[in-house]
Structure formats: structure tokens, C-alpha cells
Amino acid sequence: MIALSLSEIAAAVGGELHLVGADTPASRVSGAVDTDSRLVGPGDIFAAKPGEVTDGHLFVATAASAGAALAIVERVVPEAECSQVVVPDVVRALADLAREVVGRVRALGHLRVAGITGSNGKTTTKNMLARILEDEGETVAPVASFNNAVGAPLTMLRVTETTRFLVCEFGADAPGQIARLAGLVTPDVVIELMVGLSHAGGFGGIEQTAIAKRELVEAARPGGVAVLNADDPRVAAMAPAAAERGLNVRWFGRGEDADVRAEDVRVTPHGTDTRLVVDGERFDMHLQVLGAHHVSNAQAALTAAVALGVAPAAAVARLESVALAERWRMQPLGSERVRIINDAYNASPDAMQAALRTLAEIAQPGERMVAVLGAMSELGELDVEEHQKIGLLAVRLRIPRIVVVGREARPLYLAAIAEGSWSDEAVFFETADEAFAYLADELVDGDRVLVKSSNAAGLRFLGDRLGELFA
């Protein structure tokens, strides 16, 4: 974080400053900001966020012992030997402090901010864009999926006076969240990836999801750039909102009118190949990341990078160097003998379909496809129907072994056995441990295994275990 005095921090968050030791209101702090006391070091700021399981105030003294220069709290912790700023709401204070810090760096004139949202692909696109930009100058981007009311401000607070690019990922499970978070930084470039059924239960349907995602366009800096997916009608419908905001619209997609167009997409066991057309200039690109759906993410990152002044040829070369989208996202594990694809961090219906199709595309003659599938979360009243659709798709893609894990995914299993032509095509297990025991004996040389579920289902750890077993 940039250096600020204790009084400036207190003013930014609307808090009351309580000093200890030799600290004065003019004492300056420039360390990192974190809500995890285990990550706090000398000179850092600890935000004592109350949580569902525990309370950050219980760890203020621990953070102080580790060298924290300041704690942001909702009540004074007397035993903690560090200065404290008392605020009504620690999470809101993080947002206020992030707005202040980014605003000060903005005033220096060189910081550009990119914001990304979409039902799927946010983290992959964030990583791709950050990889392109980091060779241009100091770049700050979220760790993992820091895209919520806590993670997004923590990312913003990592900027310094020398940061040139800030890449923000904005997730939401209810209306208004993206508007609040993006409003902290008013991005110069906004990326709308796609509108799907992820978090449909929280939004109340896909049309409401589209309205919530549009909040990012409406929060962009006037005169900036909106990067829109021409292949998604709901994203394309955001163009009038972009025009009203005074944004220059740049399109990516497969159609002829896209500013960044993908042609001849081919998925192989070793990655994904395509030809990109960028404002009429052609580039052959080999992505190490598996899956045709990641071409769209790469196009979005490339479109945004070009809008930020990066040469297309340089951006393509940097995209080709990305070896992994993110841990647990189409992550190759195991070995050539038994290849595990661990994609069990997120699983909306669109993401589940894309992963299954990738499995079908990469399996070579003589190789058996195995799909290990868990529940998709937050689908609301569409839950049973969407799980049934995935079971039908898995069978229709001729995947000969479908392993369904977890009670919430049972409708997927029932649909698969109803559609299947033989009795052992699909099997069901209540727990990941039971599935692991089965797969340890079932998998043989030449198998290509997809592990796919929402984060809440926990199958990413099953994927890790299988990867270790067959390494």
C-alpha cells in the first residue's frame, strides 16, 4: 500500500484513532493490508473482520505481536499493542480505504484500471490479462478469485505509486454488488465475458443476472472502453448502456464483425489452437490451456490489452506463455498414463458443458473418457433441471464412465442412467472418499478423466488426490 499517516487512514475510513506507544497521528504506514492474522508482518495493517465462523478481533493481539503497525477494528482490543482505528464496519472501511488509495495513485496520472465480470471465465481472463500487462509495467491483479466485498478491496490496496495497471475481478451473487465494488475504482476498461446461470438463484433468474453484470459497464470511467462478447446476446445488449456512458465498444467473438475474431478453433490433448484476427491482422495462437471456451477468455484479455496500448503481436506471444489458467481450472494432473483434468473450482451449467465437450475433444482413439461430476451450486429453482441436462449431455457425448458424487448431484446421475444404454455407464457415490476408492481400482492406462463440480462440492481435492495417485 502507499504510505499514509495514521490520521489520514482514520479520516479515509471515518474511524476513531486510538494510539499506543510512540505512535502519533503523523506516523506513517505503508505495509500490506490483510484480514488473515497469519499473513500479517512488520509494518502491516490487520483488518479485524467479523466472520461466520470466528471473529477477527480475537486475533488482533496476535497480529500486533507479529509486528502489525495498525489494526482496523469495530471495538478496541486493549491487550493488543498496536494502534487501532475503530470503525462501525470493517468491511466497509476496507472499501473506503481502497477508494482513497487508488484515488491518490490515480491522481499521479499513470494508473490504468481494468475491470472484469461474467458468469464464467473471470479468473482465467484476469490471469491472462495480467500476464500480458506485467511486461508493460508494474501490474496488480487479484490472488486466486479475490473478487468479493473483501477480496476486491484487498487487491486494490496493493497498488503503489509505481503501479501502472490494476486488474480487478468483480463477482456477485446479488444485485448492486458489482456497482459498489467497481465504483471504488471507476475502471478505464471493462470486460463483460458472458451471462449464464451461475448464481441464478441469488439473482432471481438469468435476465436479472444480466442486469447485475451490466453494472460494470455503468460504473466505467466516461470515455473509457467496454470490451463486449459479441457471441452472447445478453452481453451484446449492453452496448446501448456503454454508449450512454460514453464508452468506446470493442467486440470479441467468432462473428465477422468482431474486432478480435477467433477462427478455426482446435482442441488437442496439448492445448488449444486458433487463428486470431485483430483489426484485420492475423495471428496463429497456441494456448497451453485446455478448452475451446478459453479462447474466448483469451480474446477478451487481448482486446482489453490492445485497448490499453499493448501491441497485438506481443499480447499473443504472452498469452501463449500462460501454462495454467489457475489451480483447479482445467488443471492437467496425473501422467500420460492416466491424465486427470481437475476443473472443480466452479461449475455453472455453461462451464460444466464446456468442460465435458473438452473431454470429448481431447480423448484420442483407444482412450477412455471418465467424467467425475459433482453438484453445481446456487441454481435456485433451476437446480434439478440443470443437473438433469448435464447428465443427458454426458451420455450423448458417449462418455462411457460417469461417476457422480454427492447427494446434491443425484439428479444428474438419475438422468444419466435413464438416458444410458447400459447399466454400469453411470455410478453414484455419497462421498468423495467413496468415489476415490472406486476410481483407484477402476482407472486404467489410457483413461482421460475430468473432475468437475462447484467449489462447494469439494471435488477439487478429489482431483488432487487422483493426480497424485497416477503421477
Secondary structure, 3 states (H helix, E strand, C coil): CCCEEHHHHHHHHCCEEECCCCCCCCCEECCCEECCHHHCCCCCEEECCECCCCEHHHHHHHHHHCCCCEEEECCCCCCCCCEEEECCCHHHHHHHHHHHHHHHHHCCCCCEEEEEECCCCHHHHHHHHHHHHHCCCCEECCCCCCCCCCHHHHHHCCCCCCCCEEEEECCCCCCCHHHHHHCCCCCCEEEECCCCCCCHHHHCCHHHHHHHHHHHHHCCCCCCEEEEECCCHHHHCCHHHHHHCCCEEEEEECCCCCCEEEEEEEEECCEEEEEEEECCEEEEEEECCCCCHHHHHHHHHHHHHHHCCCCHHHHHHHHHCCCCCECCECEEEECCCCEEEEECCCCCHHHHHHHHHHHHHHCCCCCEEEEEECCCCCCHHHHHHHHHHHHHHHHHCCCCEEEEECHHHHHHHHHHHHHCCCCCCEEEECCHHHHHHHHHHHCCCCEEEEEECCHHHCHHHHHHHHHHHCC
